[in-house]
Amino acid sequence: MKKKCFQMCVDNDVSCPVNDCRYWINYEQDLNCAIVCANHNGPLSLREVADRMGVSFVRVKQVQDITVGKFVKRLAREGVKETDVMSVLGSLKSGDEDHSLA
């Protein structure tokens, strides 16, 4: 069975040399791989994302706000109330386990 690129990097403890890979990030501590980052670190704070992406915290927050806005609008078209969406998003931040909209 063929090993995944990120698994070979982890097994050999080397940073990924393939910088045109869609998962490549310029962050040596995570072996330059977003998959390795997610597997080893779990959820990241906005500041941690900013550090890994080489952008400001404010820019990451702007992208998050735009994304959440699109998410809310999309779910509203599907009939989900904005208050329900915001409630679920709030529970994700607080670490609650039940993320259902029902």
PyRosetta script that sets phi, psi and omega in degrees:
from pyrosetta import init, pose_from_sequence

init()
pose = pose_from_sequence("MKKKCFQMCVDNDVSCPVNDCRYWINYEQDLNCAIVCANHNGPLSLREVADRMGVSFVRVKQVQDITVGKFVKRLAREGVKETDVMSVLGSLKSGDEDHSLA")
pose.set_psi(1, 133.6)
pose.set_omega(1, -178.5)
pose.set_phi(2, -74.0)
pose.set_psi(2, 131.1)
pose.set_omega(2, 177.9)
pose.set_phi(3, -79.5)
pose.set_psi(3, 147.1)
pose.set_omega(3, 175.1)
pose.set_phi(4, -71.7)
pose.set_psi(4, 151.1)
pose.set_omega(4, -179.7)
pose.set_phi(5, -53.8)
pose.set_psi(5, -49.4)
pose.set_omega(5, -177.0)
pose.set_phi(6, -63.1)
pose.set_psi(6, -33.4)
pose.set_omega(6, -179.7)
pose.set_phi(7, -69.3)
pose.set_psi(7, -36.8)
pose.set_omega(7, 176.6)
pose.set_phi(8, -64.3)
pose.set_psi(8, -40.1)
pose.set_omega(8, 178.3)
pose.set_phi(9, -64.1)
pose.set_psi(9, -42.3)
pose.set_omega(9, 179.5)
pose.set_phi(10, -65.3)
pose.set_psi(10, -47.2)
pose.set_omega(10, -178.5)
pose.set_phi(11, -59.6)
pose.set_psi(11, -36.3)
pose.set_omega(11, -177.7)
pose.set_phi(12, -97.5)
pose.set_psi(12, -0.8)
pose.set_omega(12, -179.3)
pose.set_phi(13, 50.3)
pose.set_psi(13, 50.4)
pose.set_omega(13, 177.2)
pose.set_phi(14, -127.8)
pose.set_psi(14, 148.4)
pose.set_omega(14, 176.5)
pose.set_phi(15, -71.8)
pose.set_psi(15, 146.9)
pose.set_omega(15, -178.7)
pose.set_phi(16, -66.4)
pose.set_psi(16, 128.2)
pose.set_omega(16, 178.9)
pose.set_phi(17, -89.0)
pose.set_psi(17, -6.8)
pose.set_omega(17, -173.5)
pose.set_phi(18, -90.8)
pose.set_psi(18, 82.6)
pose.set_omega(18, -173.7)
pose.set_phi(19, -78.5)
pose.set_psi(19, 1.0)
pose.set_omega(19, 172.5)
pose.set_phi(20, -99.8)
pose.set_psi(20, 7.1)
pose.set_omega(20, 175.4)
pose.set_phi(21, -70.3)
pose.set_psi(21, 143.4)
pose.set_omega(21, -179.2)
pose.set_phi(22, -65.9)
pose.set_psi(22, -17.6)
pose.set_omega(22, -179.0)
pose.set_phi(23, -100.7)
pose.set_psi(23, 0.4)
pose.set_omega(23, -177.6)
pose.set_phi(24, -71.7)
pose.set_psi(24, 132.4)
pose.set_omega(24, 172.7)
pose.set_phi(25, -130.5)
pose.set_psi(25, 149.8)
pose.set_omega(25, -179.1)
pose.set_phi(26, -85.6)
pose.set_psi(26, 72.5)
pose.set_omega(26, -177.3)
pose.set_phi(27, -150.3)
pose.set_psi(27, 95.4)
pose.set_omega(27, -173.9)
pose.set_phi(28, -57.9)
pose.set_psi(28, -35.2)
pose.set_omega(28, -177.4)
pose.set_phi(29, -60.9)
pose.set_psi(29, -24.6)
pose.set_omega(29, 177.3)
pose.set_phi(30, -106.7)
pose.set_psi(30, 25.1)
pose.set_omega(30, 179.4)
pose.set_phi(31, 56.7)
pose.set_psi(31, 28.5)
pose.set_omega(31, 179.5)
pose.set_phi(32, 60.2)
pose.set_psi(32, 28.8)
pose.set_omega(32, -175.3)
pose.set_phi(33, -133.7)
pose.set_psi(33, 125.5)
pose.set_omega(33, 178.9)
pose.set_phi(34, -65.5)
pose.set_psi(34, -32.1)
pose.set_omega(34, 178.9)
pose.set_phi(35, -67.8)
pose.set_psi(35, -44.4)
pose.set_omega(35, 177.1)
pose.set_phi(36, -60.5)
pose.set_psi(36, -42.7)
pose.set_omega(36, 178.8)
pose.set_phi(37, -57.8)
pose.set_psi(37, -49.6)
pose.set_omega(37, -178.7)
pose.set_phi(38, -64.3)
pose.set_psi(38, -41.6)
pose.set_omega(38, -178.7)
pose.set_phi(39, -67.7)
pose.set_psi(39, -37.1)
pose.set_omega(39, -176.1)
pose.set_phi(40, -89.0)
pose.set_psi(40, -30.1)
pose.set_omega(40, -172.6)
pose.set_phi(41, -107.4)
pose.set_psi(41, -20.8)
pose.set_omega(41, -175.3)
pose.set_phi(42, 69.5)
pose.set_psi(42, -153.1)
pose.set_omega(42, -179.6)
pose.set_phi(43, -61.5)
pose.set_psi(43, 140.3)
pose.set_omega(43, 179.7)
pose.set_phi(44, -109.7)
pose.set_psi(44, 152.4)
pose.set_omega(44, 171.8)
pose.set_phi(45, -74.6)
pose.set_psi(45, 164.1)
pose.set_omega(45, 177.8)
pose.set_phi(46, -60.7)
pose.set_psi(46, -36.1)
pose.set_omega(46, 179.0)
pose.set_phi(47, -65.7)
pose.set_psi(47, -40.4)
pose.set_omega(47, 178.2)
pose.set_phi(48, -65.3)
pose.set_psi(48, -38.9)
pose.set_omega(48, 176.4)
pose.set_phi(49, -62.5)
pose.set_psi(49, -45.7)
pose.set_omega(49, -179.8)
pose.set_phi(50, -59.2)
pose.set_psi(50, -43.5)
pose.set_omega(50, 178.8)
pose.set_phi(51, -60.4)
pose.set_psi(51, -43.1)
pose.set_omega(51, -178.0)
pose.set_phi(52, -72.2)
pose.set_psi(52, -32.3)
pose.set_omega(52, -177.7)
pose.set_phi(53, -89.7)
pose.set_psi(53, -10.7)
pose.set_omega(53, 179.3)
pose.set_phi(54, 73.1)
pose.set_psi(54, 30.1)
pose.set_omega(54, 177.6)
pose.set_phi(55, -126.1)
pose.set_psi(55, 172.5)
pose.set_omega(55, -178.9)
pose.set_phi(56, -77.4)
pose.set_psi(56, 156.5)
pose.set_omega(56, 174.8)
pose.set_phi(57, -57.5)
pose.set_psi(57, -41.1)
pose.set_omega(57, -178.5)
pose.set_phi(58, -60.5)
pose.set_psi(58, -40.8)
pose.set_omega(58, 179.8)
pose.set_phi(59, -65.9)
pose.set_psi(59, -41.0)
pose.set_omega(59, 177.8)
pose.set_phi(60, -62.9)
pose.set_psi(60, -40.6)
pose.set_omega(60, 178.1)
pose.set_phi(61, -63.6)
pose.set_psi(61, -40.2)
pose.set_omega(61, 177.6)
pose.set_phi(62, -61.8)
pose.set_psi(62, -44.0)
pose.set_omega(62, 179.2)
pose.set_phi(63, -64.4)
pose.set_psi(63, -40.9)
pose.set_omega(63, 177.7)
pose.set_phi(64, -61.3)
pose.set_psi(64, -45.5)
pose.set_omega(64, -179.0)
pose.set_phi(65, -62.6)
pose.set_psi(65, -41.6)
pose.set_omega(65, 177.5)
pose.set_phi(66, -63.3)
pose.set_psi(66, -44.4)
pose.set_omega(66, -178.5)
pose.set_phi(67, -64.6)
pose.set_psi(67, -44.3)
pose.set_omega(67, 178.5)
pose.set_phi(68, -63.2)
pose.set_psi(68, -40.4)
pose.set_omega(68, 177.4)
pose.set_phi(69, -59.5)
pose.set_psi(69, -43.8)
pose.set_omega(69, 178.1)
pose.set_phi(70, -65.5)
pose.set_psi(70, -39.7)
pose.set_omega(70, 179.1)
pose.set_phi(71, -60.9)
pose.set_psi(71, -46.5)
pose.set_omega(71, -179.9)
pose.set_phi(72, -62.9)
pose.set_psi(72, -45.0)
pose.set_omega(72, 179.5)
pose.set_phi(73, -62.6)
pose.set_psi(73, -41.9)
pose.set_omega(73, -179.5)
pose.set_phi(74, -63.4)
pose.set_psi(74, -44.1)
pose.set_omega(74, 179.2)
pose.set_phi(75, -69.2)
pose.set_psi(75, -32.3)
pose.set_omega(75, 177.1)
pose.set_phi(76, -62.8)
pose.set_psi(76, -38.1)
pose.set_omega(76, 176.8)
pose.set_phi(77, -64.6)
pose.set_psi(77, -26.1)
pose.set_omega(77, 178.7)
pose.set_phi(78, -87.8)
pose.set_psi(78, -0.8)
pose.set_omega(78, 176.7)
pose.set_phi(79, 96.3)
pose.set_psi(79, 7.7)
pose.set_omega(79, 179.2)
pose.set_phi(80, -88.2)
pose.set_psi(80, 133.0)
pose.set_omega(80, -179.1)
pose.set_phi(81, -71.4)
pose.set_psi(81, 143.8)
pose.set_omega(81, 179.9)
pose.set_phi(82, -59.5)
pose.set_psi(82, -37.8)
pose.set_omega(82, -179.6)
pose.set_phi(83, -63.5)
pose.set_psi(83, -36.0)
pose.set_omega(83, 177.2)
pose.set_phi(84, -65.9)
pose.set_psi(84, -42.3)
pose.set_omega(84, 179.7)
pose.set_phi(85, -62.6)
pose.set_psi(85, -46.9)
pose.set_omega(85, -178.2)
pose.set_phi(86, -64.8)
pose.set_psi(86, -33.2)
pose.set_omega(86, 177.3)
pose.set_phi(87, -64.2)
pose.set_psi(87, -45.2)
pose.set_omega(87, 178.8)
pose.set_phi(88, -64.2)
pose.set_psi(88, -44.5)
pose.set_omega(88, 179.1)
pose.set_phi(89, -61.0)
pose.set_psi(89, -38.3)
pose.set_omega(89, 177.1)
pose.set_phi(90, -64.1)
pose.set_psi(90, -38.3)
pose.set_omega(90, 179.4)
pose.set_phi(91, -70.7)
pose.set_psi(91, -30.2)
pose.set_omega(91, 176.2)
pose.set_phi(92, -64.3)
pose.set_psi(92, -40.7)
pose.set_omega(92, 179.7)
pose.set_phi(93, -68.3)
pose.set_psi(93, -34.2)
pose.set_omega(93, -177.2)
pose.set_phi(94, -84.0)
pose.set_psi(94, -10.0)
pose.set_omega(94, 177.5)
pose.set_phi(95, 87.7)
pose.set_psi(95, 10.2)
pose.set_omega(95, 177.5)
pose.set_phi(96, -62.0)
pose.set_psi(96, 150.2)
pose.set_omega(96, -175.4)
pose.set_phi(97, -83.4)
pose.set_psi(97, -35.3)
pose.set_omega(97, -175.6)
pose.set_phi(98, -84.1)
pose.set_psi(98, 110.4)
pose.set_omega(98, -177.8)
pose.set_phi(99, -108.7)
pose.set_psi(99, 20.6)
pose.set_omega(99, -178.1)
pose.set_phi(100, -77.2)
pose.set_psi(100, 154.4)
pose.set_omega(100, 177.9)
pose.set_phi(101, -92.5)
pose.set_psi(101, -7.7)
pose.set_omega(101, -177.5)
pose.set_phi(102, -82.7)
pose.dump_pdb("model.pdb")
